């Protein structure tokens, strides 16, 4: 499954959105969006709607989130719900969830060769911990490092982890997926990337993030 079919290349391109997230659509899409809007989340994760990309599917709704601790931002991300009533061969369903999650890391942690596998397990583990059915998962884990020179040489080296992923949520009654629970799982992932403790009883298989770069001021 290609990145273009998943929307992984376009999930950051929300500046082309036109507010279509508030446009009515088929009953299944409206119900799925309503479930996102009514989901209760842990207070450290601030979520709000944002214009959705236009070219990924006939109907789309997007959210962006920031994990905060006081006045500091620990991680951020975007979640896009796509819907094509005619179905999509690459999705093997009529809905698709596409996400981007980012957080700063200590350079030595970013150099860990097992980091990509661990980050991917955070995503799948968050979905499995809530008993959610899903299919066709796809994604990339990217590590980036910045080193400063000349007039910027006093800045410490910075490293960032970026998770871009998509999956097809299992559809329930009336062809509507449990988008509220998928959103809650995504917020679990955000919190874990940010280094926050689990909101409830933790799963022993979940790996916590060892060294996180100092949080950024808001």
ABEGO torsion letter per residue (X at the ends): XBAAAAGAAAAAAAAABAGAAABBBBAAAAAAAAAAAABBBBAABBBBBBBBBAAABABBBBBBBBBBBEABBABBBBBBBBBBAAEBAAAGEABBBBBBBBBBBBAAAAABAAAAAAAAAAAAAAAAAAGBBBBGBBEBBBBBBBBBBEAAAABBBBBBBBBBBBBBBBBBBGGBBBAAAAAAAAAAAAAAAAGBBBABBBBAABBBBBBBBBBBBX
